[in-house]
Amino acid sequence: MPATKPSADAYARRALARLIQPQPKPTIDAIGAGLTFYQLFTEDDAALRAEAEAGLLASAASVSPKFFYDALGSRLFEAITDLPEYYPTRTEAAIFSLHAAEIALRVGRGPR
């Protein structure tokens, strides 16, 4: 008897449970004892605002993906990609995996 696929509701419940589950904070032991981390660069609010404004006011407006995701947003995105409705990326990856050589032959190397 073939296995049945979980319903969209089951996927959504599982994704939501993962999303709201508290994430453990890394400890020094987990990160690596004896290591020293230096944060050499931090962006201030004015720099972030200027970057967003420059992107939005450009002739071809764009916004860096870093503006869309904080830690919770990143977890939400990962949960979303597990949903059945998010099949295009998985399908695309499968197509490239199965047909990479043929695609490469047809596309070629581009301008030289």
C-alpha positions as CSV (number, residue, x, y, z in Angstrom):
1,M,0.0,0.0,0.0
2,P,1.6,3.4,-1.0
3,A,2.3,5.8,1.7
4,T,0.0,8.8,1.9
5,K,1.4,12.3,1.9
6,P,0.7,14.4,5.0
7,S,-1.9,17.1,4.5
8,A,-1.1,20.8,4.0
9,D,-2.5,21.3,7.5
10,A,-0.1,18.7,9.0
11,Y,2.8,20.5,7.3
12,A,1.6,23.9,8.5
13,R,1.2,22.6,12.1
14,R,4.7,21.1,12.0
15,A,6.2,24.3,10.6
16,L,4.4,26.4,13.1
17,A,5.5,24.2,16.0
18,R,9.2,24.4,14.8
19,L,8.8,28.2,14.5
20,I,7.5,28.9,17.9
21,Q,9.7,26.3,19.7
22,P,12.3,28.1,21.8
23,Q,15.7,27.9,20.2
24,P,18.6,27.0,22.5
25,K,21.2,29.6,22.9
26,P,24.7,28.4,22.0
27,T,27.1,28.0,24.9
28,I,30.8,28.6,24.9
29,D,31.3,24.9,24.9
30,A,29.0,24.5,21.9
31,I,30.8,27.3,20.0
32,G,34.3,26.2,21.0
33,A,36.1,26.9,24.2
34,G,39.2,29.1,23.9
35,L,38.0,30.9,20.8
36,T,37.7,34.7,20.8
37,F,35.3,36.4,18.5
38,Y,35.7,40.0,17.4
39,Q,32.9,41.9,15.8
40,L,34.8,44.3,13.7
41,F,31.9,45.8,11.8
42,T,28.5,46.9,12.9
43,E,26.0,48.9,10.8
44,D,24.3,51.8,12.5
45,D,20.7,52.8,11.9
46,A,21.8,55.7,9.7
47,A,23.9,53.5,7.4
48,L,21.1,50.9,7.1
49,R,18.6,53.7,6.3
50,A,20.9,55.2,3.7
51,E,21.5,51.8,2.1
52,A,17.7,51.0,1.9
53,E,17.0,54.5,0.6
54,A,19.7,54.3,-2.1
55,G,18.3,50.9,-3.2
56,L,14.7,52.2,-3.4
57,L,15.6,55.4,-5.2
58,A,17.9,53.6,-7.8
59,S,16.6,53.6,-11.4
60,A,16.1,49.8,-11.0
61,A,14.9,49.8,-7.4
62,S,16.1,47.0,-5.2
63,V,16.3,46.1,-1.6
64,S,18.9,43.8,0.0
65,P,17.4,40.5,1.4
66,K,19.1,41.3,4.7
67,F,16.3,43.8,5.3
68,F,13.6,41.1,5.2
69,Y,14.8,38.6,7.7
70,D,15.7,38.9,11.4
71,A,16.2,35.7,13.4
72,L,12.5,34.9,13.6
73,G,12.0,35.8,10.0
74,S,14.8,33.4,9.0
75,R,13.1,30.6,11.0
76,L,9.8,31.4,9.4
77,F,11.3,31.2,5.9
78,E,12.8,27.8,6.7
79,A,9.4,26.6,7.9
80,I,7.7,27.9,4.8
81,T,10.1,26.1,2.5
82,D,8.9,22.8,4.1
83,L,5.3,23.4,3.1
84,P,3.9,21.5,0.1
85,E,3.0,24.8,-1.6
86,Y,6.7,25.7,-1.8
87,Y,7.4,23.0,-4.3
88,P,8.9,25.2,-7.1
89,T,12.3,25.4,-5.5
90,R,12.5,21.7,-4.7
91,T,11.3,20.9,-8.3
92,E,13.8,23.2,-9.8
93,A,16.6,21.7,-7.7
94,A,15.5,18.2,-8.8
95,I,15.4,19.2,-12.5
96,F,18.9,20.7,-12.3
97,S,20.2,17.6,-10.4
98,L,18.8,15.2,-13.0
99,H,19.6,17.2,-16.1
100,A,22.7,19.3,-15.2
101,A,24.9,17.9,-18.0
102,E,22.3,18.4,-20.7
103,I,21.5,21.9,-19.5
104,A,25.2,22.8,-19.5
105,L,25.6,21.5,-23.0
106,R,22.7,23.5,-24.3
107,V,23.5,26.7,-22.4
108,G,27.2,26.6,-23.3
109,R,29.9,28.6,-21.7
110,G,28.6,32.0,-22.7
111,P,30.7,34.8,-24.2
112,R,34.4,34.4,-24.2
